Structure formats: C-alpha cells, structure tokens
Amino acid sequence: MYPLLLFSGSSFVGRHFRSALRDDQLFWTFCQKPEAGGLPFDVRKHRLADLPAAALKARHAIVLLGDTSLERCAAQPEVTRETNVEGLIRLLHDLLEHQIFPVFFSTDNVFDGHQGNYREVDPATPVIEYGRQKAAVEQFLSESGKPHLLLRLSKIYGLRPGDGTLITGLVDQIQKGEVVRSAADQIYSPIWAGDVVQVVLGLLEIGAQGIYHVGGPAAYSRSTTFDEVAAQLQKRGMGSGASQQLCSIDDFGLRETRPKDTSLNTSKLWNQLPWQPLSLPQAVEKVLEQI
Ligand SMILES: NC(=O)c1ccc[n+]([C@@H]2O[C@H](COP(=O)([O-])OP(=O)(O)OC[C@H]3O[C@@H](n4cnc5c(N)ncnc54)[C@H](OP(=O)(O)O)[C@@H]3O)[C@@H](O)[C@H]2O)c1
C-alpha cells in the first residue's frame, strides 16, 4: 500500500495524514504554501508526470486538494472550476491512466439537504456551486469504469486548541463570552480528522471500492454541538456564561441558500471497519483536557 501519494499535504486533513504516517510512507504536495519535504503541484498547470519518478511509483493517491471555500465557489464559479473541476478531472484521469488508485474526497453538499441521513445510493442533487463542482468530479470517476474510492464527508474537525475547527472554534467563542449564533437547522455528521485518516487506511487495506459516506457516530446541528461543548465547559467550571442565539443557516447572509440537513448514513462504512470513531462528546473531552 505504501508509499501513498497525497494531494495535498498542506491541507487541514493532509496534515493529519502526515502526522500519522512516516516520511517514507508518503509523497505529498503543496500549492501556495511551500514546506520542506513537500512537492510543488498546482493542479491548474501541472500534470501528474511533472512529479518526480519516485512519487509515480505510488499505487494509491489520496486526493484532498481543492478550492474549498463554499463562498468563493459561489462568488467565482469559473475561477474555482479551474481547480475543482477541470484540474481535478485532469489529475484523476492521469492517475487512472498510470494505474494509481485514487481516493477522492467529496462532500455532503452534493445533496440538497431536504432529506438527511443520506445513503450512498441516493442520487446527487446539488443546490450550491461547491456541491455541483464536487458532483461533476464524482460523475467523472463513477463513469471512468476504473477502480477508485469516492468518500463523501460532512464536517471534519481537529482536537488541537486554537485550530479553529468545529469544537475548538466553539470553545474559543464561549470562553471569550461571545453570544454564539447557532443554526438549529444546519445538520451534519462530524468526524475527527484523525479518524478520517484511519478510515482511508482501513478501506485501502480491505480493498474497498466505490462510494462511502464517512462521518462520526451521530448527526449534530450547530445548536446541539453548542449544547454539548457548553455543557462540558460548565461541568469543568471553564465557561459558565455560555449563551447561544438560535437562528437558521439562512440568516447568515450567505451568497447561496445552503442545504440544511446533509447528515450522512454511515452504516455501510462502519459495518465494514472493525472499530468505532470518536464521538463528539469524547472529542470535546479531549479538547478540554488540553486547555
Ligand atoms: N474540512 C472539512 O470539514 C471537509 C468536509 C467535507 C469534505 N472535505 C473535503 O476534504 C478535502 C480536504 O479538506 P481540507 O479542509 O483539509 O482542505 P483545505 O485545508 O482547505 O486545503 C485545501 C488544499 O488544496 C490545495 N490547493 C488549493 N488549490 C490548489 C491547486 N490549484 N492546485 C493544487 N493544490 C491546491 C491547498 O494547497 P496550499 O495550501 O499549499 O495552497 C490546500 O492544501 C477537500 O477536498 C474538501 O472538499 C472537507
């Protein structure tokens, strides 16, 4: 299985792969943020063959790279499509041609959010540009007829205080005494980035192919996430003044009307992997232990 080829190692999730694996298990790329040990790769102008020959000996590639801001995709669809659609399809085509097995990271935003608890067999019905871009790449992969893995993820969080992700961001806001505006109607399936790494390695190990929904053990809304974080802070006497203002995701003045309940049914995944991911309450505990 090793070495793996990681596009890109400078991403939030990519950093978790880099810390879980040894240097000799990984070739990894960066785009705008050069770092020692990485390979420069801009999917808009580079082709797979531009990478060093040693990297092309990899048999599996994890494809994380992308212009991942939903607001930027909405504001600049043509610009973001150069990376998220044209560039990624070109890269995936090259990987398949080189018989390198791609693991593509997609999103719960390929769904319209009316139904929730989406299964792998549910059709993609994107209503925002970011979701349409991911769905276009999904379609290319599915129609390629070549072996691949297509993972749909919802909200991926870290555990390092200050990393500005789901839990750590809320802890910061609550400890600063901010009134947190929480969308009660935005529902997702959060998972720790460290578990995402183990999911990918586990699926590769069992030779899995096709679509998998990847999320933690339960769905949460913004407001139930707040409730969990606030309750644990209060229990530890670390932030008793927490307060939230309930609202809708529609109240944030975003460019597009966002899908609401994009929670994922992850039973296919967890029936095939022999371990359980961290739950959100366990993750909150781990974050607070470090403060
Ligand atoms: N984070 C989540 O909650 C979440 C949820 C669902 C799905 N996903 C998917 O999971 C993947 C990883 O997410 P993430 O949050 O870790 O991403 P991220 O931190 O936003 O990183 C995106 C990466 O893409 C690279 N990149 C951007 N434009 C590029 C280009 N033109 N050519 C080559 N590389 C380029 C960037 O490299 P530089 O920084 O070096 O420029 C950066 O490392 C993404 O595909 C995302 O859609 C993430």
The ligand as an SDF file (V2000), in Angstrom:
LIG
                    3D

 48 52  0  0  0  0  0  0  0  0999 V2000
  -12.6670   20.1650    6.1620 N   0  0  0  0  0  0  0  0  0  0  0  0
  -13.9110   19.6850    6.1000 C   0  0  0  0  0  0  0  0  0  0  0  0
  -14.7120   19.8320    7.0480 O   0  0  0  0  0  0  0  0  0  0  0  0
  -14.3620   18.9240    4.8780 C   0  0  0  0  0  0  0  0  0  0  0  0
  -15.6750   18.4230    4.8250 C   0  0  0  0  0  0  0  0  0  0  0  0
  -16.0820   17.6830    3.7090 C   0  0  0  0  0  0  0  0  0  0  0  0
  -15.1960   17.4420    2.6650 C   0  0  0  0  0  0  0  0  0  0  0  0
  -13.9470   17.9750    2.7320 N   0  0  0  0  0  0  0  0  0  0  0  0
  -13.0300   17.7480    1.6060 C   0  0  0  0  0  0  0  0  0  0  0  0
  -11.8210   17.1820    2.1110 O   0  0  0  0  0  0  0  0  0  0  0  0
  -10.7050   17.7090    1.3800 C   0  0  0  0  0  0  0  0  0  0  0  0
   -9.6870   18.2760    2.3520 C   0  0  0  0  0  0  0  0  0  0  0  0
  -10.3040   19.3490    3.0540 O   0  0  0  0  0  0  0  0  0  0  0  0
   -9.4210   20.3460    3.9330 P   0  0  0  0  0  0  0  0  0  0  0  0
  -10.3610   21.1290    4.7770 O   0  0  0  0  0  0  0  0  0  0  0  0
   -8.3160   19.6100    4.5700 O   0  0  0  0  0  0  0  0  0  0  0  0
   -8.8330   21.3070    2.7960 O   0  0  0  0  0  0  0  0  0  0  0  0
   -8.0380   22.6830    2.9860 P   0  0  0  0  0  0  0  0  0  0  0  0
   -7.3940   22.7360    4.3280 O   0  0  0  0  0  0  0  0  0  0  0  0
   -8.9480   23.8010    2.5940 O   0  0  0  0  0  0  0  0  0  0  0  0
   -6.8690   22.5710    1.9200 O   0  0  0  0  0  0  0  0  0  0  0  0
   -7.0860   22.6350    0.5500 C   0  0  0  0  0  0  0  0  0  0  0  0
   -5.7680   22.2870   -0.0980 C   0  0  0  0  0  0  0  0  0  0  0  0
   -5.8610   22.3620   -1.5050 O   0  0  0  0  0  0  0  0  0  0  0  0
   -4.6290   22.8790   -2.0040 C   0  0  0  0  0  0  0  0  0  0  0  0
   -4.9330   23.5480   -3.2680 N   0  0  0  0  0  0  0  0  0  0  0  0
   -5.7700   24.5960   -3.4790 C   0  0  0  0  0  0  0  0  0  0  0  0
   -5.7580   24.9510   -4.7820 N   0  0  0  0  0  0  0  0  0  0  0  0
   -4.8880   24.0990   -5.3840 C   0  0  0  0  0  0  0  0  0  0  0  0
   -4.4280   23.9710   -6.7280 C   0  0  0  0  0  0  0  0  0  0  0  0
   -4.8430   24.7950   -7.6980 N   0  0  0  0  0  0  0  0  0  0  0  0
   -3.5280   23.0060   -7.0110 N   0  0  0  0  0  0  0  0  0  0  0  0
   -3.0800   22.1650   -6.0390 C   0  0  0  0  0  0  0  0  0  0  0  0
   -3.4620   22.2420   -4.7500 N   0  0  0  0  0  0  0  0  0  0  0  0
   -4.3600   23.2040   -4.4330 C   0  0  0  0  0  0  0  0  0  0  0  0
   -4.1240   23.8420   -0.9530 C   0  0  0  0  0  0  0  0  0  0  0  0
   -2.7140   23.9030   -1.0220 O   0  0  0  0  0  0  0  0  0  0  0  0
   -1.8810   25.1830   -0.4090 P   0  0  0  0  0  0  0  0  0  0  0  0
   -2.4700   25.4430    0.9450 O   0  0  0  0  0  0  0  0  0  0  0  0
   -0.4630   24.7010   -0.3460 O   0  0  0  0  0  0  0  0  0  0  0  0
   -2.0970   26.2860   -1.3700 O   0  0  0  0  0  0  0  0  0  0  0  0
   -4.6110   23.1830    0.3310 C   0  0  0  0  0  0  0  0  0  0  0  0
   -3.6260   22.3490    0.8790 O   0  0  0  0  0  0  0  0  0  0  0  0
  -11.2630   18.7080    0.3900 C   0  0  0  0  0  0  0  0  0  0  0  0
  -11.4030   18.0950   -0.8660 O   0  0  0  0  0  0  0  0  0  0  0  0
  -12.6310   19.0550    0.9460 C   0  0  0  0  0  0  0  0  0  0  0  0
  -13.5390   19.4080   -0.0770 O   0  0  0  0  0  0  0  0  0  0  0  0
  -13.5000   18.6920    3.8110 C   0  0  0  0  0  0  0  0  0  0  0  0
  1  2  1  0
  2  3  2  0
  2  4  1  0
  4  5  1  0
  4 48  2  0
  5  6  2  0
  6  7  1  0
  7  8  2  0
  8  9  1  0
  8 48  1  0
  9 10  1  0
  9 46  1  0
 10 11  1  0
 11 12  1  0
 11 44  1  0
 12 13  1  0
 13 14  1  0
 14 15  2  0
 14 16  1  0
 14 17  1  0
 17 18  1  0
 18 19  2  0
 18 20  1  0
 18 21  1  0
 21 22  1  0
 22 23  1  0
 23 24  1  0
 23 42  1  0
 24 25  1  0
 25 26  1  0
 25 36  1  0
 26 27  1  0
 26 35  1  0
 27 28  2  0
 28 29  1  0
 29 30  1  0
 29 35  2  0
 30 31  1  0
 30 32  2  0
 32 33  1  0
 33 34  2  0
 34 35  1  0
 36 37  1  0
 36 42  1  0
 37 38  1  0
 38 39  2  0
 38 40  1  0
 38 41  1  0
 42 43  1  0
 44 45  1  0
 44 46  1  0
 46 47  1  0
M  CHG  2   8   1  16  -1
M  END
$$$$
